Amino acid sequence: MLLLAVAGLGETIAARGNVKAGPASERPEHLARVLQFAADGVLSPLIEASYPLEAVAEAYARIDSGRKVGNIVLRP
């Protein structure tokens, strides 16, 4: 299953397969449930790259390139 928690209209329309999309609530118990799914291995985030915080401009350049296919992680 693909969960589109933060996606634009284009990503939502282009997604294929078992996709869940829509507005995400901000209720703490819902976030706790998603975090538990991740801890249990039910969700496996796609991480494209990890950057040190000092490289935030490079990370944003990757995001703005239109070629990003996974998440970008900034490390403190």
TAVEN-V149330 format. One record per pair of residues at least 4 apart in sequence whose C-alpha atoms are under 7 Angstrom apart, sorted by sequence separation. I is the first residue (numbers start at 1). GAP is how many residues later the second one is. D is the distance in Angstrom with one decimal. If there is no record, write none. Layout:
# TAVEN-V149330
i->I gap->GAP d->D
i->I gap->GAP d->D
This chain:
# TAVEN-V149330
i->7 gap->4 d->5.9
i->8 gap->4 d->6.3
i->9 gap->4 d->6.1
i->10 gap->4 d->6.1
i->11 gap->4 d->6.0
i->15 gap->4 d->6.9
i->27 gap->4 d->6.7
i->28 gap->4 d->6.1
i->29 gap->4 d->6.2
i->30 gap->4 d->6.4
i->31 gap->4 d->6.1
i->32 gap->4 d->6.1
i->33 gap->4 d->6.2
i->34 gap->4 d->6.4
i->35 gap->4 d->6.2
i->36 gap->4 d->6.0
i->37 gap->4 d->6.2
i->38 gap->4 d->5.8
i->51 gap->4 d->6.0
i->55 gap->4 d->6.4
i->56 gap->4 d->6.2
i->57 gap->4 d->6.1
i->58 gap->4 d->6.3
i->59 gap->4 d->6.4
i->60 gap->4 d->6.0
i->61 gap->4 d->6.0
i->7 gap->5 d->6.3
i->37 gap->5 d->5.1
i->38 gap->5 d->4.7
i->63 gap->5 d->5.8
i->37 gap->6 d->5.7
i->38 gap->6 d->6.5
i->62 gap->6 d->6.4
i->51 gap->8 d->6.6
i->12 gap->9 d->6.8
i->59 gap->13 d->6.9
i->2 gap->16 d->6.2
i->3 gap->16 d->6.0
i->4 gap->16 d->6.2
i->5 gap->16 d->6.7
i->1 gap->17 d->4.9
i->2 gap->17 d->4.8
i->3 gap->17 d->5.1
i->4 gap->17 d->5.0
i->1 gap->18 d->5.8
i->2 gap->18 d->6.3
i->3 gap->18 d->6.3
i->5 gap->19 d->6.1
i->48 gap->21 d->6.6
i->53 gap->21 d->5.4
i->48 gap->22 d->4.5
i->49 gap->22 d->7.0
i->50 gap->22 d->5.8
i->51 gap->22 d->6.2
i->52 gap->22 d->5.6
i->53 gap->22 d->5.4
i->47 gap->23 d->5.0
i->48 gap->23 d->5.4
i->49 gap->23 d->5.2
i->50 gap->23 d->4.6
i->51 gap->23 d->5.0
i->52 gap->23 d->4.7
i->53 gap->23 d->5.3
i->46 gap->24 d->5.0
i->47 gap->24 d->4.5
i->48 gap->24 d->5.9
i->49 gap->24 d->6.3
i->50 gap->24 d->5.9
i->51 gap->24 d->6.1
i->52 gap->24 d->6.3
i->46 gap->25 d->6.0
i->47 gap->25 d->6.1
